[in-house]
Amino acid sequence: GDSVTQMEGPVTLSEEAFLTINCTYTATGYPSLFWYVQYPGEGLQLLLKATKADDKGSNKGFEATYRKETTSFHLEKGSVQVSDSAVYFCALTGRDDKIIFGKGTRLHILP
Amino acid sequence: KAGVTQTPRYLIKTRGQQVTLSCSPISGHRSVSWYQQTPGQGLQFLFEYFSETQRNKGNFPGRFSGRQFSNSRSEMNVSTLELGDSALYLCASSSRVSYNEQFFGPGTRLTVL
């Protein structure tokens, strides 16, 4: 069945460092891909999405490109801030419309 | 516009009891989905309701059930609680039967003793 694999955390970076969180997927057909973010004590918020191959989603300085050839949707940000500390979830929706989340990657940004 | 609200925020129960959690979606949203979040299993889809009908269901035992009312508010019920049911239960709403964008509530933290 469909699945999402993302890098395990926690990931600890210094402020202004470059961030990459890897995400790969397995799915039949052409899933839609998402990154959600969960700040402490809150529910998930949609960060960005891409619905077809080569689409780039972007929001708040974060970017991810839908790569069908490598079945990947890596999250990147050029310069992280302390306020980016959160848990990041990669997700997909496949043919049956069910959303499947990765296990989440906890990100700590040090000042 | 008010966000998704969930009540209660925290709950402590003992094994064998049952529990009902409530979710009020964003005004105008007709789709409500429920998820269980645990450190070991991550986020797992429980079920989705749209216009009072269950549209999709995850791989959970029959002890987990839900319903949706005509005002789109939803409840989920867990009967015969087990220790492993301790989790954060998240509700999400969307304007249509589509997962392109879901809006999540803050969750209900259930602890089973």
gemmi code that builds the backbone of each chain (N, CA, C; Angstrom):
import gemmi

chains = {
    "A": [
        ("GLY", (0.825, -1.205, 0.000), (0.000, 0.000, 0.000), (0.851, 1.244, 0.000)),
        ("ASP", (0.169, 2.369, -0.050), (0.873, 3.653, -0.050), (1.590, 3.888, 1.282)),
        ("SER", (2.717, 4.576, 1.224), (3.452, 4.862, 2.454), (4.322, 6.090, 2.283)),
        ("VAL", (4.706, 6.665, 3.419), (5.583, 7.832, 3.449), (6.707, 7.555, 4.432)),
        ("THR", (7.926, 7.821, 4.022), (9.089, 7.641, 4.891), (9.830, 8.965, 4.993)),
        ("GLN", (10.018, 9.438, 6.199), (10.769, 10.668, 6.367), (11.876, 10.446, 7.382)),
        ("MET", (12.896, 11.302, 7.299), (14.054, 11.107, 8.133), (13.676, 11.221, 9.600)),
        ("GLU", (14.330, 10.393, 10.397), (14.050, 10.415, 11.821), (14.759, 11.594, 12.459)),
        ("GLY", (14.150, 12.099, 13.480), (14.791, 13.184, 14.211), (15.294, 12.698, 15.542)),
        ("PRO", (15.549, 13.597, 16.458), (15.419, 15.029, 16.210), (16.567, 15.591, 15.372)),
        ("VAL", (16.250, 16.659, 14.670), (17.247, 17.398, 13.927), (17.523, 18.684, 14.701)),
        ("THR", (18.786, 18.923, 14.995), (19.171, 20.125, 15.747), (20.091, 20.975, 14.885)),
        ("LEU", (19.712, 22.212, 14.697), (20.499, 23.147, 13.881), (20.652, 24.469, 14.615)),
        ("SER", (21.643, 25.219, 14.216), (21.796, 26.588, 14.727), (20.976, 27.532, 13.868)),
        ("GLU", (20.585, 28.627, 14.475), (19.830, 29.638, 13.729), (20.610, 30.063, 12.490)),
        ("GLU", (19.882, 30.273, 11.402), (20.392, 30.691, 10.096), (21.030, 29.546, 9.303)),
        ("ALA", (21.020, 28.346, 9.836), (21.537, 27.198, 9.073), (20.554, 26.803, 7.980)),
        ("PHE", (21.067, 26.004, 7.030), (20.234, 25.468, 5.947), (19.576, 24.176, 6.427)),
        ("LEU", (18.302, 24.036, 6.092), (17.539, 22.875, 6.541), (17.125, 22.007, 5.367)),
        ("THR", (17.306, 20.702, 5.515), (16.693, 19.723, 4.626), (16.094, 18.626, 5.478)),
        ("ILE", (14.828, 18.312, 5.239), (14.186, 17.147, 5.853), (13.737, 16.259, 4.705)),
        ("ASN", (14.308, 15.055, 4.666), (14.022, 14.155, 3.551), (12.686, 13.455, 3.701)),
        ("CYS", (12.005, 13.275, 2.582), (10.742, 12.556, 2.542), (10.671, 11.788, 1.226)),
        ("THR", (10.422, 10.495, 1.293), (10.177, 9.698, 0.100), (8.847, 8.981, 0.264)),
        ("TYR", (8.267, 8.602, -0.846), (6.940, 8.003, -0.778), (6.836, 6.794, -1.704)),
        ("THR", (5.865, 5.967, -1.416), (5.477, 4.857, -2.270), (3.988, 4.986, -2.498)),
        ("ALA", (3.598, 5.044, -3.768), (2.169, 5.184, -4.062), (1.914, 4.766, -5.497)),
        ("THR", (0.715, 4.278, -5.733), (0.303, 3.999, -7.108), (-0.303, 5.276, -7.664)),
        ("GLY", (-0.152, 5.446, -8.929), (-0.736, 6.629, -9.551), (0.024, 7.891, -9.220)),
        ("TYR", (-0.717, 8.979, -9.086), (-0.121, 10.303, -8.909), (-0.680, 10.959, -7.658)),
        ("PRO", (-0.039, 10.684, -6.515), (-0.569, 11.246, -5.266), (-0.343, 12.751, -5.190)),
        ("SER", (-1.086, 13.397, -4.330), (-0.781, 14.760, -3.910), (0.116, 14.673, -2.680)),
        ("LEU", (1.050, 15.618, -2.567), (2.037, 15.577, -1.484), (1.947, 16.840, -0.643)),
        ("PHE", (2.189, 16.679, 0.657), (2.006, 17.773, 1.606), (3.121, 17.763, 2.654)),
        ("TRP", (3.381, 18.945, 3.190), (4.115, 19.079, 4.438), (3.215, 19.807, 5.421)),
        ("TYR", (3.081, 19.189, 6.604), (2.350, 19.813, 7.703), (3.353, 20.110, 8.823)),
        ("VAL", (3.037, 21.111, 9.645), (3.893, 21.465, 10.771), (3.046, 21.485, 12.039)),
        ("GLN", (3.619, 20.975, 13.117), (2.922, 20.960, 14.408), (3.783, 21.674, 15.437)),
        ("TYR", (3.333, 22.850, 15.867), (4.030, 23.585, 16.910), (3.612, 23.044, 18.269)),
        ("PRO", (4.436, 23.219, 19.284), (4.139, 22.645, 20.616), (2.744, 23.010, 21.103)),
        ("GLY", (1.997, 21.992, 21.523), (0.674, 22.213, 22.090), (-0.410, 22.530, 21.090)),
        ("GLU", (-0.106, 22.418, 19.822), (-1.105, 22.763, 18.798), (-1.365, 21.587, 17.866)),
        ("GLY", (-2.406, 21.739, 17.050), (-2.666, 20.752, 16.017), (-1.776, 21.011, 14.812)),
        ("LEU", (-1.986, 20.218, 13.775), (-1.166, 20.367, 12.568), (-1.669, 21.516, 11.711)),
        ("GLN", (-0.739, 22.148, 11.017), (-1.093, 23.185, 10.055), (-0.469, 22.807, 8.719)),
        ("LEU", (-1.219, 23.014, 7.650), (-0.654, 22.773, 6.334), (0.431, 23.812, 6.061)),
        ("LEU", (1.634, 23.337, 5.694), (2.733, 24.236, 5.403), (2.823, 24.509, 3.898)),
        ("LEU", (2.795, 23.429, 3.113), (2.826, 23.587, 1.664), (2.359, 22.288, 1.017)),
        ("LYS", (2.071, 22.359, -0.266), (1.595, 21.181, -0.973), (2.010, 21.237, -2.430)),
        ("ALA", (1.961, 20.071, -3.085), (2.201, 19.970, -4.527), (1.318, 18.858, -5.059)),
        ("THR", (0.682, 19.082, -6.159), (-0.306, 18.118, -6.634), (0.115, 17.372, -7.892)),
        ("LYS", (1.214, 17.780, -8.534), (1.677, 17.026, -9.693), (3.183, 17.143, -9.804)),
        ("ALA", (3.740, 16.235, -10.591), (5.184, 16.131, -10.753), (5.791, 17.466, -11.173)),
        ("ASP", (6.934, 17.785, -10.559), (7.715, 19.003, -10.810), (7.108, 20.258, -10.209)),
        ("ASP", (5.941, 20.139, -9.575), (5.374, 21.285, -8.850), (6.280, 21.612, -7.676)),
        ("LYS", (6.417, 22.890, -7.377), (7.134, 23.311, -6.174), (6.148, 23.995, -5.253)),
        ("GLY", (6.026, 23.499, -4.036), (5.225, 24.175, -3.025), (6.143, 25.055, -2.197)),
        ("SER", (5.622, 26.207, -1.766), (6.448, 27.091, -0.950), (5.572, 27.907, -0.007)),
        ("ASN", (6.136, 28.199, 1.163), (5.411, 28.981, 2.163), (6.369, 29.309, 3.298)),
        ("LYS", (6.350, 30.522, 3.779), (7.147, 30.964, 4.936), (8.628, 30.664, 4.773)),
        ("GLY", (9.129, 30.682, 3.548), (10.546, 30.424, 3.300), (10.864, 28.954, 3.097)),
        ("PHE", (9.883, 28.074, 3.334), (10.072, 26.647, 3.096), (9.698, 26.314, 1.647)),
        ("GLU", (10.395, 25.304, 1.096), (10.094, 24.856, -0.254), (10.194, 23.330, -0.313)),
        ("ALA", (9.424, 22.742, -1.242), (9.571, 21.317, -1.526), (9.135, 21.097, -2.961)),
        ("THR", (9.874, 20.244, -3.673), (9.566, 19.971, -5.082), (9.151, 18.523, -5.244)),
        ("TYR", (8.064, 18.301, -5.938), (7.502, 16.968, -6.217), (8.375, 16.316, -7.283)),
        ("ARG", (9.165, 15.318, -6.869), (10.065, 14.634, -7.802), (9.546, 13.214, -8.027)),
        ("LYS", (8.929, 13.009, -9.159), (8.357, 11.687, -9.415), (9.443, 10.660, -9.710)),
        ("GLU", (10.524, 11.087, -10.352), (11.553, 10.130, -10.740), (12.272, 9.538, -9.534)),
        ("THR", (12.336, 10.321, -8.440), (12.964, 9.816, -7.216), (11.937, 9.587, -6.109)),
        ("THR", (10.677, 9.733, -6.425), (9.562, 9.627, -5.454), (9.908, 10.338, -4.149)),
        ("SER", (10.254, 11.605, -4.283), (10.676, 12.366, -3.107), (9.979, 13.721, -3.049)),
        ("PHE", (9.967, 14.272, -1.848), (9.347, 15.589, -1.619), (10.067, 16.204, -0.423)),
        ("HIS", (11.359, 16.480, -0.595), (12.191, 16.957, 0.504), (11.859, 18.398, 0.866)),
        ("LEU", (11.831, 18.683, 2.153), (11.538, 20.035, 2.640), (12.846, 20.785, 2.850)),
        ("GLU", (12.925, 22.021, 2.382), (14.137, 22.818, 2.517), (13.805, 24.233, 2.967)),
        ("LYS", (14.764, 24.817, 3.695), (14.672, 26.240, 4.038), (16.096, 26.767, 4.128)),
        ("GLY", (16.307, 27.918, 3.544), (17.657, 28.451, 3.434), (18.251, 28.946, 4.741)),
        ("SER", (17.421, 29.468, 5.628), (17.934, 30.069, 6.860), (16.863, 29.911, 7.945)),
        ("VAL", (17.080, 28.951, 8.838), (16.039, 28.655, 9.828), (16.110, 29.623, 11.001)),
        ("GLN", (14.977, 29.764, 11.675), (14.851, 30.610, 12.848), (14.421, 29.769, 14.039)),
        ("VAL", (14.635, 30.302, 15.230), (14.228, 29.584, 16.439), (12.738, 29.245, 16.389)),
        ("SER", (11.963, 30.140, 15.811), (10.513, 29.942, 15.743), (10.099, 28.802, 14.811)),
        ("ASP", (11.042, 28.257, 14.053), (10.747, 27.106, 13.185), (10.798, 25.785, 13.950)),
        ("SER", (11.198, 25.825, 15.201), (11.239, 24.611, 16.017), (9.839, 24.024, 16.128)),
        ("ALA", (9.684, 22.790, 15.688), (8.366, 22.156, 15.606), (8.566, 20.725, 15.120)),
        ("VAL", (7.455, 20.019, 14.937), (7.503, 18.699, 14.313), (6.930, 18.829, 12.908)),
        ("TYR", (7.622, 18.289, 11.936), (7.231, 18.397, 10.528), (6.808, 17.023, 10.001)),
        ("PHE", (5.659, 17.002, 9.347), (5.097, 15.757, 8.824), (4.970, 15.843, 7.308)),
        ("CYS", (5.503, 14.851, 6.645), (5.280, 14.686, 5.221), (4.048, 13.792, 5.051)),
        ("ALA", (3.238, 14.039, 4.033), (2.009, 13.266, 3.867), (1.646, 13.171, 2.400)),
        ("LEU", (0.830, 12.188, 2.075), (0.304, 12.066, 0.718), (-1.159, 11.654, 0.763)),
        ("THR", (-1.862, 11.984, -0.298), (-3.190, 11.415, -0.505), (-3.162, 10.692, -1.843)),
        ("GLY", (-3.649, 9.451, -1.796), (-3.603, 8.624, -2.985), (-4.970, 8.486, -3.620)),
        ("ARG", (-5.112, 7.432, -4.410), (-6.342, 7.225, -5.170), (-7.576, 7.084, -4.290)),
        ("ASP", (-7.405, 6.475, -3.116), (-8.573, 6.232, -2.269), (-8.884, 7.432, -1.375)),
        ("ASP", (-8.182, 8.537, -1.574), (-8.417, 9.783, -0.836), (-8.021, 9.724, 0.633)),
        ("LYS", (-7.440, 8.634, 1.082), (-6.998, 8.582, 2.469), (-5.649, 9.284, 2.574)),
        ("ILE", (-5.474, 10.063, 3.621), (-4.210, 10.747, 3.808), (-3.299, 9.858, 4.646)),
        ("ILE", (-2.046, 9.757, 4.251), (-1.062, 8.957, 4.968), (0.076, 9.874, 5.380)),
        ("PHE", (0.364, 9.865, 6.682), (1.420, 10.715, 7.213), (2.694, 9.926, 7.463)),
        ("GLY", (3.827, 10.584, 7.318), (5.071, 10.050, 7.824), (5.083, 10.162, 9.342)),
        ("LYS", (6.114, 9.622, 9.971), (6.142, 9.584, 11.432), (6.509, 10.923, 12.064)),
        ("GLY", (6.920, 11.870, 11.257), (7.250, 13.186, 11.789), (8.725, 13.324, 12.104)),
        ("THR", (9.226, 14.534, 11.929), (10.620, 14.859, 12.249), (10.619, 16.066, 13.171)),
        ("ARG", (11.172, 15.870, 14.362), (11.228, 16.994, 15.316), (12.445, 17.848, 14.995)),
        ("LEU", (12.234, 19.142, 14.894), (13.301, 20.087, 14.563), (13.534, 21.030, 15.738)),
        ("HIS", (14.806, 21.109, 16.187), (15.195, 22.048, 17.242), (16.152, 23.065, 16.630)),
        ("ILE", (15.842, 24.334, 16.793), (16.739, 25.380, 16.313), (17.325, 26.096, 17.523)),
        ("LEU", (18.653, 26.128, 17.579), (19.346, 26.763, 18.704), (19.691, 28.205, 18.361)),
        ("PRO", (19.485, 29.119, 19.317), (19.796, 30.540, 19.037), (21.296, 30.781, 18.981)),
    ],
    "B": [
        ("LYS", (-12.716, 33.978, 11.365), (-13.454, 32.715, 11.404), (-12.835, 31.839, 12.485)),
        ("ALA", (-13.647, 31.296, 13.376), (-13.126, 30.458, 14.439), (-12.551, 29.182, 13.848)),
        ("GLY", (-11.508, 28.653, 14.514), (-10.884, 27.433, 14.043), (-11.619, 26.209, 14.525)),
        ("VAL", (-10.988, 25.062, 14.322), (-11.552, 23.800, 14.785), (-11.373, 23.713, 16.300)),
        ("THR", (-12.441, 23.390, 16.982), (-12.345, 23.260, 18.435), (-12.611, 21.821, 18.847)),
        ("GLN", (-11.889, 21.411, 19.868), (-12.054, 20.057, 20.385), (-12.239, 20.122, 21.894)),
        ("THR", (-13.158, 19.317, 22.384), (-13.378, 19.233, 23.832), (-13.532, 17.777, 24.246)),
        ("PRO", (-13.079, 17.452, 25.457), (-12.217, 18.283, 26.287), (-10.786, 18.290, 25.750)),
        ("ARG", (-9.928, 19.101, 26.299), (-8.541, 19.124, 25.864), (-7.742, 18.007, 26.519)),
        ("TYR", (-8.109, 17.658, 27.730), (-7.401, 16.603, 28.467), (-8.429, 15.709, 29.150)),
        ("LEU", (-8.083, 14.431, 29.191), (-9.009, 13.444, 29.752), (-8.207, 12.308, 30.355)),
        ("ILE", (-8.598, 11.890, 31.559), (-7.974, 10.728, 32.174), (-9.061, 9.714, 32.470)),
        ("LYS", (-8.865, 8.499, 31.975), (-9.834, 7.418, 32.172), (-9.088, 6.172, 32.651)),
        ("THR", (-9.843, 5.178, 33.101), (-9.241, 3.907, 33.486), (-9.653, 2.821, 32.500)),
        ("ARG", (-8.889, 1.783, 32.487), (-9.144, 0.671, 31.573), (-10.576, 0.171, 31.715)),
        ("GLY", (-11.185, -0.154, 30.596), (-12.537, -0.665, 30.599), (-13.613, 0.393, 30.459)),
        ("GLN", (-13.264, 1.639, 30.779), (-14.264, 2.697, 30.624), (-14.448, 3.059, 29.164)),
        ("GLN", (-15.414, 3.914, 28.900), (-15.585, 4.424, 27.549), (-15.449, 5.946, 27.585)),
        ("VAL", (-15.199, 6.523, 26.423), (-14.977, 7.967, 26.359), (-15.574, 8.523, 25.070)),
        ("THR", (-16.049, 9.736, 25.146), (-16.578, 10.435, 23.971), (-15.854, 11.759, 23.825)),
        ("LEU", (-15.316, 11.983, 22.640), (-14.610, 13.225, 22.329), (-15.427, 14.007, 21.302)),
        ("SER", (-15.343, 15.330, 21.392), (-16.166, 16.159, 20.529), (-15.300, 17.077, 19.666)),
        ("CYS", (-15.786, 17.347, 18.477), (-15.086, 18.220, 17.541), (-16.084, 19.135, 16.838)),
        ("SER", (-15.815, 20.424, 16.863), (-16.619, 21.384, 16.113), (-15.777, 21.922, 14.973)),
        ("PRO", (-16.174, 21.678, 13.726), (-15.371, 22.115, 12.583), (-15.510, 23.610, 12.345)),
        ("ILE", (-14.681, 24.087, 11.446), (-14.797, 25.472, 11.008), (-16.174, 25.663, 10.364)),
        ("SER", (-16.783, 26.806, 10.631), (-18.106, 27.077, 10.096), (-18.116, 26.910, 8.584)),
        ("GLY", (-19.094, 26.115, 8.093), (-19.200, 25.887, 6.658), (-18.491, 24.632, 6.181)),
        ("HIS", (-17.605, 24.077, 7.013), (-16.928, 22.835, 6.637), (-17.837, 21.653, 6.924)),
        ("ARG", (-17.929, 20.742, 5.955), (-18.817, 19.601, 6.113), (-18.075, 18.289, 6.298)),
        ("SER", (-16.757, 18.326, 6.108), (-15.971, 17.107, 6.264), (-15.186, 17.174, 7.571)),
        ("VAL", (-15.267, 16.109, 8.341), (-14.516, 16.014, 9.592), (-13.780, 14.678, 9.614)),
        ("SER", (-12.493, 14.749, 9.900), (-11.678, 13.538, 10.000), (-11.070, 13.447, 11.388)),
        ("TRP", (-10.827, 12.228, 11.816), (-10.230, 11.976, 13.129), (-8.934, 11.198, 12.956)),
        ("TYR", (-7.948, 11.535, 13.807), (-6.649, 10.886, 13.773), (-6.216, 10.567, 15.203)),
        ("GLN", (-5.430, 9.508, 15.312), (-4.782, 9.176, 16.579), (-3.287, 9.425, 16.417)),
        ("GLN", (-2.702, 10.155, 17.366), (-1.269, 10.429, 17.314), (-0.591, 9.861, 18.552)),
        ("THR", (0.376, 8.965, 18.327), (1.162, 8.392, 19.408), (2.634, 8.468, 19.033)),
        ("PRO", (3.518, 8.483, 20.034), (4.956, 8.539, 19.722), (5.418, 7.343, 18.889)),
        ("GLY", (4.859, 6.174, 19.131), (5.321, 4.978, 18.443), (4.772, 4.821, 17.041)),
        ("GLN", (3.509, 5.099, 16.864), (2.837, 4.871, 15.579), (2.664, 6.136, 14.754)),
        ("GLY", (2.943, 7.273, 15.325), (2.761, 8.514, 14.589), (1.290, 8.846, 14.441)),
        ("LEU", (0.954, 9.462, 13.309), (-0.412, 9.880, 13.039), (-1.126, 8.804, 12.238)),
        ("GLN", (-2.226, 8.341, 12.765), (-2.979, 7.314, 12.051), (-4.414, 7.772, 11.851)),
        ("PHE", (-4.906, 7.581, 10.646), (-6.257, 7.989, 10.265), (-7.272, 7.039, 10.889)),
        ("LEU", (-8.278, 7.615, 11.528), (-9.348, 6.824, 12.144), (-10.543, 6.726, 11.205)),
        ("PHE", (-11.162, 7.857, 10.902), (-12.304, 7.883, 9.984), (-12.605, 9.304, 9.551)),
        ("GLU", (-13.399, 9.385, 8.485), (-13.839, 10.669, 7.975), (-15.344, 10.659, 7.808)),
        ("TYR", (-15.963, 11.759, 8.173), (-17.399, 11.935, 7.978), (-17.652, 13.137, 7.079)),
        ("PHE", (-18.645, 12.962, 6.233), (-19.067, 14.058, 5.367), (-20.585, 14.027, 5.290)),
        ("SER", (-21.198, 15.126, 5.615), (-22.665, 15.206, 5.612), (-23.298, 14.032, 6.338)),
        ("GLU", (-22.813, 13.785, 7.530), (-23.355, 12.784, 8.461), (-23.096, 11.340, 8.043)),
        ("THR", (-22.330, 11.117, 6.996), (-22.054, 9.763, 6.516), (-20.567, 9.467, 6.650)),
        ("GLN", (-20.255, 8.265, 7.127), (-18.849, 7.888, 7.192), (-18.363, 7.586, 5.789)),
        ("ARG", (-17.346, 8.279, 5.378), (-16.869, 8.148, 4.000), (-15.639, 7.256, 3.888)),
        ("ASN", (-14.816, 7.298, 4.913), (-13.584, 6.531, 4.887), (-13.292, 6.045, 6.294)),
        ("LYS", (-12.595, 4.910, 6.395), (-12.298, 4.363, 7.711), (-10.894, 3.798, 7.704)),
        ("GLY", (-10.164, 4.022, 8.760), (-8.828, 3.458, 8.894), (-8.889, 2.070, 9.503)),
        ("ASN", (-7.723, 1.555, 9.853), (-7.628, 0.186, 10.355), (-7.625, 0.138, 11.877)),
        ("PHE", (-8.723, 0.500, 12.458), (-8.873, 0.462, 13.909), (-9.998, -0.502, 14.277)),
        ("PRO", (-9.915, -1.077, 15.486), (-10.979, -2.023, 15.883), (-12.321, -1.333, 16.069)),
        ("GLY", (-13.357, -2.142, 16.141), (-14.708, -1.621, 16.246), (-14.991, -0.848, 17.525)),
        ("ARG", (-14.062, -0.917, 18.489), (-14.237, -0.129, 19.720), (-14.206, 1.373, 19.422)),
        ("PHE", (-13.629, 1.705, 18.296), (-13.548, 3.111, 17.885), (-14.698, 3.389, 16.922)),
        ("SER", (-15.509, 4.346, 17.269), (-16.646, 4.682, 16.418), (-16.833, 6.191, 16.408)),
        ("GLY", (-17.607, 6.642, 15.473), (-17.839, 8.079, 15.394), (-19.189, 8.368, 14.799)),
        ("ARG", (-19.535, 9.628, 14.807), (-20.744, 10.068, 14.135), (-20.628, 11.558, 13.855)),
        ("GLN", (-21.480, 12.007, 12.964), (-21.512, 13.434, 12.645), (-22.960, 13.895, 12.665)),
        ("PHE", (-23.158, 15.069, 13.189), (-24.503, 15.617, 13.324), (-24.824, 16.547, 12.150)),
        ("SER", (-26.072, 16.948, 12.075), (-26.506, 17.767, 10.934), (-25.800, 19.125, 10.904)),
        ("ASN", (-25.281, 19.585, 12.038), (-24.538, 20.858, 12.055), (-23.044, 20.654, 11.815)),
        ("SER", (-22.680, 19.459, 11.389), (-21.310, 19.039, 11.049), (-20.431, 18.754, 12.262)),
        ("ARG", (-20.888, 19.044, 13.455), (-20.130, 18.647, 14.645), (-19.996, 17.135, 14.678)),
        ("SER", (-18.869, 16.686, 15.201), (-18.626, 15.243, 15.187), (-18.197, 14.782, 16.579)),
        ("GLU", (-18.499, 13.555, 16.859), (-18.033, 12.921, 18.082), (-17.365, 11.605, 17.726)),
        ("MET", (-16.359, 11.247, 18.503), (-15.832, 9.899, 18.400), (-15.912, 9.251, 19.772)),
        ("ASN", (-16.148, 7.972, 19.756), (-16.327, 7.205, 20.977), (-15.345, 6.041, 20.983)),
        ("VAL", (-14.746, 5.816, 22.124), (-13.910, 4.635, 22.291), (-14.467, 3.860, 23.478)),
        ("SER", (-14.832, 2.621, 23.238), (-15.387, 1.797, 24.315), (-14.306, 0.851, 24.839)),
        ("THR", (-14.533, 0.334, 26.022), (-13.629, -0.639, 26.644), (-12.171, -0.202, 26.472)),
        ("LEU", (-11.849, 0.924, 27.059), (-10.533, 1.516, 26.884), (-9.407, 0.587, 27.303)),
        ("GLU", (-8.327, 0.655, 26.528), (-7.107, -0.090, 26.818), (-5.976, 0.910, 27.043)),
        ("LEU", (-4.916, 0.434, 27.733), (-3.781, 1.324, 27.992), (-3.229, 1.907, 26.691)),
        ("GLY", (-3.223, 1.090, 25.650), (-2.677, 1.512, 24.366), (-3.494, 2.573, 23.656)),
        ("ASP", (-4.661, 2.890, 24.189), (-5.483, 3.945, 23.579), (-5.032, 5.331, 24.024)),
        ("SER", (-4.093, 5.393, 24.966), (-3.557, 6.680, 25.397), (-2.893, 7.355, 24.205)),
        ("ALA", (-3.332, 8.548, 23.883), (-2.852, 9.215, 22.669), (-3.414, 10.624, 22.621)),
        ("LEU", (-2.920, 11.365, 21.631), (-3.520, 12.650, 21.276), (-4.476, 12.390, 20.122)),
        ("TYR", (-5.723, 12.742, 20.283), (-6.722, 12.535, 19.233), (-6.993, 13.866, 18.556)),
        ("LEU", (-6.705, 13.901, 17.268), (-6.832, 15.122, 16.493), (-8.025, 15.044, 15.562)),
        ("CYS", (-8.688, 16.154, 15.452), (-9.807, 16.291, 14.537), (-9.401, 17.315, 13.481)),
        ("ALA", (-9.832, 17.103, 12.254), (-9.536, 18.050, 11.189), (-10.777, 18.260, 10.342)),
        ("SER", (-10.966, 19.467, 9.879), (-12.118, 19.711, 9.011), (-11.652, 20.272, 7.670)),
        ("SER", (-12.488, 20.064, 6.674), (-12.233, 20.651, 5.361), (-13.574, 20.993, 4.727)),
        ("SER", (-13.487, 21.830, 3.704), (-14.729, 22.364, 3.147), (-15.429, 21.367, 2.240)),
        ("ARG", (-14.722, 20.356, 1.802), (-15.336, 19.380, 0.907), (-14.631, 18.044, 1.128)),
        ("VAL", (-15.094, 17.066, 0.425), (-14.475, 15.752, 0.541), (-13.183, 15.769, -0.267)),
        ("SER", (-12.192, 16.348, 0.322), (-10.912, 16.441, -0.361), (-9.855, 16.641, 0.703)),
        ("TYR", (-8.708, 16.022, 0.531), (-7.669, 16.193, 1.533), (-6.653, 17.237, 1.107)),
        ("ASN", (-6.998, 18.042, 0.130), (-6.044, 19.045, -0.312), (-5.694, 20.028, 0.790)),
        ("GLU", (-6.577, 20.340, 1.653), (-6.223, 21.158, 2.806), (-7.160, 20.841, 3.956)),
        ("GLN", (-6.602, 20.377, 5.031), (-7.358, 20.117, 6.236), (-6.906, 21.082, 7.318)),
        ("PHE", (-7.824, 21.473, 8.158), (-7.550, 22.365, 9.266), (-7.721, 21.576, 10.555)),
        ("PHE", (-6.649, 21.537, 11.331), (-6.643, 20.690, 12.513), (-6.995, 21.470, 13.777)),
        ("GLY", (-7.648, 20.781, 14.699), (-7.849, 21.315, 16.028), (-6.633, 21.021, 16.893)),
        ("PRO", (-6.637, 21.506, 18.141), (-5.483, 21.323, 19.015), (-5.380, 19.922, 19.603)),
        ("GLY", (-6.460, 19.139, 19.485), (-6.411, 17.771, 19.973), (-6.954, 17.582, 21.373)),
        ("THR", (-7.305, 16.338, 21.671), (-7.673, 15.918, 23.018), (-6.645, 14.903, 23.476)),
        ("ARG", (-5.995, 15.190, 24.583), (-4.988, 14.271, 25.142), (-5.704, 13.302, 26.060)),
        ("LEU", (-5.780, 12.022, 25.658), (-6.432, 10.975, 26.452), (-5.365, 10.130, 27.135)),
        ("THR", (-5.485, 9.989, 28.431), (-4.605, 9.115, 29.196), (-5.449, 8.023, 29.819)),
        ("VAL", (-5.060, 6.773, 29.558), (-5.785, 5.630, 30.118), (-4.902, 4.986, 31.182)),
        ("LEU", (-5.414, 4.914, 32.393), (-4.632, 4.355, 33.514), (-5.068, 2.932, 33.845)),
    ],
}
model = gemmi.Model(1)
for chain_id, residues in chains.items():
    chain = gemmi.Chain(chain_id)
    for i, (resn, *xyz) in enumerate(residues, 1):
        res = gemmi.Residue()
        res.name, res.seqid = resn, gemmi.SeqId(i, " ")
        for name, pos in zip(("N", "CA", "C"), xyz):
            atom = gemmi.Atom()
            atom.name, atom.element = name, gemmi.Element(name[0])
            atom.pos, atom.b_iso = gemmi.Position(*pos), 0.0
            res.add_atom(atom)
        chain.add_residue(res)
    model.add_chain(chain)
structure = gemmi.Structure()
structure.add_model(model)
structure.setup_entities()
